[in-house]
């Protein structure tokens, strides 16, 4: 990769020119080919306007989680302990795969028993491409969004699809 400042021929992937020490990191970034790619690369999770999270403590019952999901038509609830400290997330998938286990004890389960602990999160300042990658890599349909370490809200695959479809519509697709 040739340095745009001094034309020195650097090794591919170099972050800094071996001759003039110029920053070369911008040269390795992909270039958006259309509005959808540009949106994914430049827009942030904050631009999705994350839905304010409806939360529960880990001691809440599974029935409380089910009732909230049905009442608010949501598929995931962040689990917080001691105020706004995110400790887990409970999703429809968690409830379907774990709450109906016939070998489970007859004692009532709490969401803390079924939740995914220490869930993958994104920051409000992360790019949409990064958030989409996290969802794809982990097989997640919902991601809690943090801002300055505090729970800001939650985003879903549906939020991402709506954003992509808006970008497609502006192109007349």
C-alpha positions in Angstrom: 0.0 0.0 0.0 1.5 3.3 -1.1 1.5 6.2 1.3 -0.5 9.1 -0.1 1.9 11.6 1.4 5.3 10.3 0.4 4.5 7.4 -2.0 6.5 4.9 0.2 5.5 1.3 -0.5 4.3 -0.1 2.8 3.2 -3.6 3.7 -0.6 -4.2 3.1 -2.5 -3.5 6.3 0.1 -1.1 7.8 -1.4 1.4 10.1 1.4 3.9 9.8 3.8 4.7 6.9 7.2 3.2 7.5 8.9 6.3 6.0 6.9 9.5 7.0 4.8 7.9 9.9 1.6 9.1 8.3 -1.6 7.5 9.5 -2.7 4.9 6.9 -5.7 3.4 8.8 -8.3 5.3 6.6 -6.9 3.5 3.6 -8.0 0.1 4.9 -11.7 1.0 5.5 -14.2 -0.2 3.0 -15.9 2.3 0.7 -19.7 2.4 0.6 -21.0 1.6 -2.8 -24.6 2.8 -2.2 -26.9 4.5 0.2 -27.6 1.3 2.2 -23.9 0.6 2.7 -23.3 4.2 3.6 -26.1 4.1 6.2 -24.7 0.9 7.7 -21.2 2.3 7.9 -21.9 5.9 8.9 -25.1 5.8 11.0 -25.0 4.9 14.6 -27.1 2.8 16.9 -28.4 6.1 18.4 -29.9 6.9 15.0 -32.2 3.9 15.4 -33.7 5.7 18.5 -33.5 2.6 20.7 -36.7 1.7 22.4 -36.5 2.6 26.1 -36.1 -0.7 27.9 -38.8 -2.2 30.1 -36.7 -4.0 32.7 -37.2 -6.5 35.4 -35.0 -7.6 38.4 -33.5 -11.1 38.4 -36.0 -12.1 41.1 -39.1 -11.4 38.9 -41.2 -14.4 38.0 -41.3 -15.9 34.6 -45.0 -15.1 34.6 -44.2 -11.4 35.1 -41.8 -11.5 32.1 -44.4 -13.2 29.9 -47.1 -10.7 30.9 -44.8 -7.8 30.1 -43.8 -9.2 26.7 -47.4 -9.8 25.8 -48.6 -6.4 27.1 -46.0 -4.4 25.3 -45.5 -6.7 22.3 -41.8 -7.1 22.9 -39.5 -10.1 22.5 -36.8 -9.3 25.1 -36.5 -7.8 28.5 -33.2 -6.6 30.0 -32.6 -7.8 33.5 -31.2 -5.2 35.9 -30.0 -5.4 39.4 -29.4 -2.5 41.8 -30.9 0.2 39.6 -29.6 0.2 36.0 -26.9 -2.4 36.2 -27.5 -4.8 33.3 -27.0 -8.3 34.5 -28.8 -10.3 31.8 -31.5 -10.5 29.2 -34.5 -12.7 28.9 -36.0 -13.4 25.5 -38.9 -15.3 24.0 -36.3 -17.9 22.9 -35.1 -18.3 26.5 -38.7 -18.8 27.7 -39.6 -21.3 25.0 -36.5 -23.4 25.3 -36.0 -23.3 29.1 -39.3 -22.7 30.9 -41.0 -25.7 29.2 -38.3 -28.2 30.2 -40.2 -31.2 31.6 -37.2 -32.1 33.8 -37.3 -28.7 35.6 -38.2 -28.6 39.2 -41.8 -27.8 40.2 -40.6 -24.7 42.1 -41.5 -21.4 40.3 -38.7 -20.1 38.2 -37.4 -16.6 38.2 -36.2 -14.7 35.2 -32.7 -14.9 36.8 -32.9 -18.7 36.4 -33.5 -18.5 32.7 -31.9 -15.3 31.5 -28.7 -15.0 29.4 -26.2 -13.5 31.8 -23.8 -10.8 30.8 -25.4 -10.3 27.4 -23.6 -8.9 24.4 -24.3 -5.2 24.1 -23.7 -2.3 21.8 -23.0 1.3 22.5 -25.2 4.1 21.2 -22.1 5.4 19.3 -21.4 2.1 17.5 -22.1 1.9 13.8 -25.1 0.0 12.5 -22.7 -2.3 10.7 -21.1 -3.3 14.0 -24.5 -3.9 15.6 -25.7 -6.0 12.7 -22.5 -8.0 12.9 -23.0 -8.6 16.6 -26.5 -9.8 15.9 -25.4 -12.1 13.1 -22.3 -13.5 14.9 -24.2 -14.3 18.1 -27.6 -15.2 16.5 -29.3 -12.4 18.5 -32.5 -10.7 17.6 -32.2 -8.1 20.4 -29.3 -6.2 21.8 -29.2 -3.9 24.8 -27.8 -0.5 24.1 -25.5 1.2 26.6 -24.5 4.9 26.8 -21.8 5.8 29.3 -22.2 2.3 30.8 -25.9 2.8 31.5 -28.7 1.0 29.8 -30.2 3.3 27.2 -32.6 0.9 25.6 -32.8 -2.0 23.3 -32.7 -2.6 19.5 -34.0 -5.4 17.4 -33.4 -7.0 14.1 -36.7 -5.4 13.0 -35.3 -1.9 13.8 -32.3 -2.7 11.6 -34.5 -4.0 8.8 -36.7 -0.8 8.9 -33.6 1.3 8.6 -32.3 -0.7 5.7 -35.7 -0.5 3.9 -35.9 3.3 4.4 -32.4 3.5 2.7 -33.6 1.3 -0.1 -36.8 3.3 -0.7 -34.8 6.5 -1.2 -33.1 4.7 -4.1 -36.4 3.7 -5.6 -35.9 0.0 -5.1 
